[in-house]
Amino acid sequence: MRYYSTNKQAPVATLEKAVVKGLAEDRGLYMPENIKRLPVSFFDQIEKKTFQEIAYTVADAFFGEDVEAEALKKIVYDTLAFDCPVVPVTDRIYSLELFHGPTLAFKDVGARFMARLLQYFIRQETTDTRPVNVLVATSGDTGSAVANGFLGVDGIHVYVLYPKGKVSKIQESQFTTLGRNITAIEVDGVFDDCQTLVKNAFMDEEVNDHLRLTSANSINVARFLPQAFYYFNAYARIKEMLGEEAARQTVMCVPSGNFGNICSALFGRKMGLPVKRFIAANNANDIFYQYLQTGIYTPKASRQTIANAMDVGDPSNFARIYDLHHGNHQEITSYISGASYTDEQIRDTMRTCFEENNYILDPHGACGYRALSEQLQEGEVGIFCETAHPAKFKETVESAIGVPVAIPDRLAAFMKGEKQSILMPKDFPAFKEFLMNE
Ligand SMILES: *Cc1c(COP(=O)(O)O)cnc(C)c1O
């Protein structure tokens, strides 16, 4: 499969190039040249298949031309070492729980898949056999998903740059306690300084001669496309529980920030996933919501909210959604609606959902649940993505619902680990010297 850039000014790329480079030369996002429709027979029997079987069929449609079948199967099965169950919350709203992975958030799926695919390409290569170094700047959650996704993967070293004192203790523990092939770098600055250091390293010739570098940001096709796996599985599980007729009335609601997660669901629909429509739920950062109302896309500075993984003022995957529909606003609004909630509304939703259903939402999932409660029509079934475990936002959730939130064992284990990180000033020469000695 070849991949083109959403900006259309860069040469088409192979899968390997798209994965290693992440972003095209013209700063556009890579898109697969075609999106294969899965056969009707696949959907006829889908409820009888396991998550891994379903995921492999989806993976094969995207990556089958470029990755040998047995290897791809192993990548998929290793990635999905945990379940993404569909759990009833009310009589017609279901939670697609995406927090059962190592860092308790949905980004685990994409990060684990990308790590294994990158390893596959490294092993195929005979000319450059040096290890690959992944540089990632994080304001919290991306660093932990990438670090844990790549943990113990041979031939790859990960450097996580994060702003000193600006990430929560829970988040910090998830990438500073790992050791092995993961190095945490604590930058004396803010997130933008971390990102600038990474960008400078990618542009520096000497550093690139010395080290093979790659990024693993969320726009990478190998992180973003595998998210489609769990939408197909969610459809299968609903069909299994409620039958085909009900499953076809499914509304998928995705709490969105950079819009990678919902975009992979829209790719799923292009592949034939027979769900009815989609909702993108936002916090106060309502850029996409405004676009749906007006047809005009106006990026803004991001606003800080209690659903902070969605604090994005210029969602990068908007370019993919736009491209997928050839910029046709009417087509987009024909099956995607939006919602935008204040922190107050998010808190209220966490409280009422707990009181009414005894289900604890995290602040992101709360946006999804609320949008379904407000917009679901007669006869429809709603599934929202619960994108993170509520314990990751313990204080916020507890103050909203008024009862303690238990910390799962694997999260507690991170917090017991010993912090190992390298302090780094925010200026590039110091970071360069560090990399040149690696
Ligand atoms: C990253 C993230 C989101 C937003 O996902 P996008 O793919 O950026 O739209 C939502 N919730 C949580 C918990 C996240 O970590």
The ligand as an ORCA input file, in Angstrom:
! r2SCAN-3c Opt
* xyz 0 1
  C      -5.494     11.094     23.822
  C      -6.754     11.003     24.623
  C      -8.002     11.440     24.120
  C      -8.147     12.092     22.783
  O      -7.923     11.211     21.736
  P      -7.634     11.758     20.247
  O      -7.290     10.577     19.437
  O      -6.471     12.714     20.411
  O      -8.852     12.468     19.796
  C      -9.136     11.253     24.905
  N      -9.055     10.715     26.126
  C      -7.885     10.298     26.665
  C      -7.867      9.728     28.036
  C      -6.692     10.424     25.928
  O      -5.531     10.025     26.474
*
